[in-house]
Structure formats: structure tokens, C-alpha cells
Amino acid sequence: MPDDASKPAAKAKTAPMKFGEGWLRDCWYFACQAHELKPGKLQRYELLGEPVLLGRRRDGGVYAIRDICPHRAAPLSAGKLVPEAGGGESIECPYHGWRFGTDGACKAIPFLPDDQEMDIARIRVKRYPVAESQGMVFVWFAAEARAGLGAEAEPDLPPPVFPGAVGRPAIVDHMDFDTHMDHAIVGLMDPTHAPYVHAAWWARSSRRMKPKAKVFEPSAEGFVMTRHATSKANRIYAILGGQPQTEITFRLPGYRWEHIQVGRFQVLALTCLTPVTETKTRLTQLMWSDHPAMSLRWLIAPFMRAFIHQDGDMVNLQNMGLRYDPSLLWIDDADTQAKWYQQLKREWAASRAEGRPFVNPVKPVTLRWIS
């Protein structure tokens, strides 16, 4: 491997990132929970518009390769994992039996006669760096300039770490939002939609709106709403008892987590947003906790699911307007987090293209709004 394989991409020109188009590269994206990958099973995912085969070798290691056979484009995930005579395993294409190692290298072309020489070592399926951390699987998507067919652009950053993500989560939910990741993210971080979108007896109400003032600070590749008392308007927090204190963090490319402390107990609610296509974003909600209230997860889970689906329903309504590609208005403090997200994206893309350290554009500030 070249000595500079783990360094940021060389300086290159890059077009400004338009809101609602494209995705950040040189990032770790959440793919699935680790326990979902069973040894020997081949699983197909679509991530950032690319078909990805994710699997676990029988030795326990995880791998990710492009889910297209370069011969006739059959999905390799429809094949099977077979043992190699010299050790190791390969993926056998279901169409003509071509075999590829879990590193993407071609191992065999069964129908090729001995007298027809061909250097199969030159044939490769693109490999994606993959990491297993805190019971989750993350896939690294390198910058396009470094991610050619078969390239092994190694990450120069570790996958994200989330405080309190220990063991299997107590509650997990999924939902596909029919929108670009940018719209999904700013919708979830929007502080003023809750009284209207999440109006319910157990949540907030437009009749109980009050002035809010929250302190924000920059954090690793994002920002944090510093620890504060939870809203009394949201009755879900009442299940935790005591005096819950919460801290909410956002981190590129699309992670938002709320860390709640109640005395010696804690709750971590992590939202992972993963682009599927330009018009579909997978939302995965995971919750860990050592709080006794988690014995009532059968009661809590439906409320969490309803909360997410309320956001999804609003996305579908919003799409009726977005189809006309209107200009969007961003209003002072209430939309500052959305503006930060766009600034963070631009800075990340620029820093990677120019081969320089990322400089967080967020500054400490107190934001005020009514909700």
C-alpha cells in the first residue's frame, strides 16, 4: 500500500455543494446493526445510490464489495460464499460461477479453458472499507477521485463513537423518508416544528408554546446543544422520573443523538440517516439505556415509532412543494442549525478536496425561538 494511502485527497477543484443534491464523501455511513450480518450470508444494500454487498466471513470479519459482477452485471449477493482450496472464502456469482474474494479480487473464471490465457488478477470488484463498532456496521465512501473501480481508498478517520451505546439497543426502528438526505436532516434538527407535527397528548402542543433559549457549541464535525433540563411539555420524559438532563449532538454526515442523564442512569437515542438514493433516505433509530424504565420498552417503542412516522408524513407533504424546486427561506435563530449543516457540508467537502484539516465553522452561541 502506498505510504500516502491514508492521507486526504490531493488538492482538487470542487463545485459548491447544492442543498438537496449529492452527498458528502470521505465519510463513514451507517449500514446496519452488526448482528444482522450472519456468517456466510450475503446481503444486498443500496447506499448512496450504489449497490453494496455486505457480509460476514466465517472467521467473523465483515466485508463490503460492489454488488455487481463485472461479467454480465448479475448481483453477487444472489450467489453464495464458497470455501477456497488454499483457505479463505470467495463469492460465487449465480450466473456463470465467477468467484471473487471478499477483497473484491477475481479468484476464478470456471468456463475459461487452460489454453486461453487471461490475467484474472487484473479483474476486481470495487471494495468498500467497512468497520464494526459498538454493535453497528459502517461503510466508508471515498471521494470520487480516489474511489475508482477496485480502489482501496483506506479511511484516514475512525468510525464515529457514541456515548452510552453499549450492547444491543433496547429499541430499534426503521423508516425510509422519500426525500434527499439534506431535507431529512434539517427536518429532524428543526426546533420549531414539534408543536405542529408532533401534536399529541403525550408530546407538545401549539397551545403550550414557550420561549426557548439553548446554548450551542461546536463539536467534532458538528455541533451540540449543551446539557439542559428536558421539556416538561413532552410527557414521554416523565416516564424517566427524577430531573432528566439532556444533551443533543449532530455530527456529519448524518448522525443525531440525544444523551439523557437521570441521576446515575442514562438513555441514548441515536438517529442514523443513510442515503439510499437521491430521493430516499433510510432513518434508523436506536435506543440504549440502563434505566429501569426500559422494562417498559413495549410501551415506549410505539410512541417512538409514531413520532418518527409523523416526521415521515410531513416529508411526504413537503415533497408536494419541493417538486417545483422553490427557493427556501432560512429564518434567524430558528433555522441556524440548518444553516450550520450547510456550512459544515461545504467546509468538509472543501477541506477534503484541498487536503487540509477541517475547520468547524460553528461558533458558541445562544439561540432563541418559540416552541
N, C-alpha and C positions, 0 to 999 in steps of 0.2 A: 504493500500500500504506500503511495507517495507520502512524504513527510508532511505535506500541507493538506492532506485529505480532510482533516477535521477543522480547517480554518474557514472563516466566512468566505463567500464567493468573491471573486476578484471584482474590482470596480467596474461597473457597467451602467449604461443608461437605462433608466426605468421610467415608464409613463406613470403619471399620477394615478392613484387608485381611485376609481369612481365608486361612490357609495352604491351598493346593491349589485356590484359586478365583481367577479373574480374572487380569489381567496389568498390569504397570506401563505407564503411558503417558508421553508426552513423552520417548520413548527411541528410539534407533537399534537396529533389529533386523537381523541378518544375513539376507540373502535368497539370494544365490548368488555364485559367482565371476564376475568381470567378463567373462571370455572366453566364458561360457555365453550371453551376450546378443549375438546376431548382428544386424547392421543389417537392418532390415526384417522381422525375425521377431517374432511376438507370442507371449509365453509366459505361461501362467497359473500362479499360485501361490496357495496358501491360507496366509495369515499372520494370526495372532491371530483366527482364525475368520472372516476376511474374504477374499473373492475379489479378487486383485490381478493386474492385467495389467502385466507388466514388459516393457519393450522398449528397443531402441536405435534412435534415428533414423539416417538415412543420413549425417547430419553427425557422428555419433559420440556424441552426447549420449544419456543414459539417462533414462527417464521411468517413472512408475508411476501407474496410474489404477485405479479400481474396475472389476472385470471383469464388469459387468452393464449392459446397455443399458437406460436408463430407460423405453424404449417398451414392450417386451414381454419384458424380462429375459433376452434371449439373451446368451451370453458374447461380449464383444467380441474376445476372444483367438481366437475361431474365424473372425474376419473377416480383413481384410488391410489393410496400410498402403498408402495411395494418395497420389500427389502432388497438391497443390493448385495451381490455376491461377495464383494470385498468389505462389506459393512456399510452402515448408514442406510438411508431410505431415499426413494425417489417417487415423484408423482407421475403416474402413467396417464397419458391423455386417453379419453374414452373413444376417440375417433380412429386413430391409427397406431396407438401404443407408444408414441414418442414419450421418452422419460426425461424428466428434469429433476435435478437435485433441489432440495429446499432452499439452496442459494441461488436458484434460477439457471444453473448451468445445465446444458443438454448432456444427458448421460448415454442415450441410445436412440437409434432410429431402426426399429426391428426389420423393416422391409428393405433396407439398404444392402444389396449384395456386397460380398467381400471385394470384388474386383471393381466396384465403383467407389473410388476413394473420395472421401469428403471429410473435412476437418470439422467434426461436430462440436469441438471445443469452442469454436467461434460463435456458436448459436447459444443465445442466452435469453431468458425471460427476465424482465426487469424485477429486481429485488428491492423491497422497501425495508429500511431499518425498522425494527419493531422492539418494543420494550414492555416488560411485565412489571408493574409496580403497584403496591398497595391493593392487590387483587384486581387491577384493571390492566387492559392492554392498550397501548398507544402506538400509533404508526407515524413515522416521520415522513413528511413530504418535502423534498428538497426543492430549491429554486429550479425553475425550468432549465436554466443554463447548465445546471450540474446534474440534471436527472434524465439524461438520455437513456435509450434502451440498454438495459443491462448495467447501468451505472450503479455504483455502490457508494453514493454520496453519504458518508457517515455523519451522524449528528455531532455537533460541537456543543450541544446543550443536553442536560439530563431531562427526563420527563418531569412534569410538574409533580409537586408533593403537596398533599392536602392535610392540614392538621386534624386529627381525630378520625381519619379513615383507617380503621383498624379492624381486620377480619372481614367477614361477609356483611354487607349492608343489611339493615333490618327491613328496609322498604326500597323497592326499585320500581320505577315506572318509565314507560317509553311513549313518545308521541312524535309523529312526523308533522312538522309545520310546512305547509305548502307555500314557502317563501324563501327568498335568499337569506343566507345566514346573517347578513348585516341587519335586516329588518327584524329577524328573530331576536338578535342580541339587544338592540336598542329597545325593543318591546318589553323584554324581561327586566331591563335595568331602569325603565321609565318609572319614576317615583309618584306620578300623579294619576295613573290610570286605575289604580286599585279600587277606589270608591265607586267606580262605574263598572269596570269589567268584572271585579270580584265582589260585587254587592251580594251579600248573603247574611243570614242571621249570625253565622259563625265568623264572618270576616268584617270588612269595613262597610261603611255606608256613606253616601254623599251627604246624608243628614248629620254625620258626625265629623265632618272635615275640620281640621285644626291647623294652625300654622306650625311648620316644622323647620328645624334648623339642625343640620347634620354636618359634622366635621369630616372632611375628606383629606387623605394624604396619598402620595404616590406609593406604590408597592412594586414588587418585581413584575415587570411587563404589564402593569396595570395600575389599579388604584384600590383604595379601601375606605369604606365608610367606618370610621373608628367605633370602638365599642360604646354602646349606649343601651338604655333601657328599652325593652320591646314595647310595641304599641299596645295599649290597653284596649284599643278598638278591635283588635284581632283576637277573638276568643280562643283560637287554637293554642295560643301561647299559655292560656290559663291552665291547660292540661299539665303543663310542666310544674306548676306551683311556684312558690318562692318568688324571687325577683329576678327573672331572666335578663341577662345582658347579652346583646348580640353584636357581632361584627360581620360586615358583608364585604366580600372581596371580589373584584373582577380581574381576570388575567387573560391576555391574548393566548391563543387565537379565539377561544370561546368558552371560558370556564367562569362560573359564578358560584360562590359558595357562601353560605351563612353559617357561622360558628356561634352557637348559643351556649352560654355558660350559666348553669343554675347551681350555685354552691359548688359542690365537688363533682357534679355531673355535667356532661356536655352532650350537645347534639350537633352533628354536622350534616347540613343539607346541601349537597353538591349537584349543580346543574351543568351537564356537559353538552355543548352544542357542536354537532359534527355535520359539515356539509355533505349532502348526498349528491344533489345536482344543483344547478343554478336556481332552481325553483323548489327545492325540497331540502329541509334541514331536520336532522334527527335530534330530538331532545331526549336526553337520558337523565332522569332524576334519581339520585341515590341518597339514602339517609342512614347514617350510623349514629348510635347512641348507647351510652351506658346508663341512661336514665331509666328508672323503674317504669315510667310511663310507656316505654316501648313494649311492655307486656300488652298494651292496648293498641298495638300496631294494626290489628284487624279493624280498629275503629278509626285510626289516624289515616291509613292508606287511602280510603275512599275520598276523604277531604282533600288530600294532596292531589289525587287524580282529578278531582273536579276542578281544583284550582288551575292545573295545567291545561285542562280542556277548555276552560273559559278563555285562556290566552289563545288557544288554537282557534276557537270560534271567532275571536276578534281578528286574528290574522286573515281568516277567510273573508271577513267583511272588508278589511283593509285592502285586500287584493283587488276588490272591485274598483278602487281608486287608483292603485298602483299600476294597473294595466295600461293607464294612459300616461305613464311616466311623468307625473307632475313634479314641480319643484316643491321641496319640503321646507317648512319653517321651523327653526330651532329657537326656542324661547328662553333666553336668560338662564337662571339657575335651574329651572325645572328640566331643561334639556342639556345641561352642561355635561352630564355623564355620556350622553350620546355624542356630543361634540368631542369629548376626550377620546372616546372609542375611535372616532375617525382620525384624530391626530395621532393616536398610538399606532394605528394601522399604517399611516403614511410614514411615520418615523421608523417603524420596524422594517418596512419594505426598503426605505432609503438606506438605512444602516447596513442591511444585508447586501444590497447592491453595491454599496461603496466600500464594503469591507472594513467597517469601523464599529466601535461599540454603540449599542443602543442607548439613547439619551431620553429618559422618560420626560415627556412634555407636561405632565401633570404637576401642579404646584399645590401645596397645602392651602385649603380654603374651607370656609363655612358656607354651605349652600342653603338657601331658604326657599320654601314653597308651601303650598296649602294642599293637604290631602287628608 
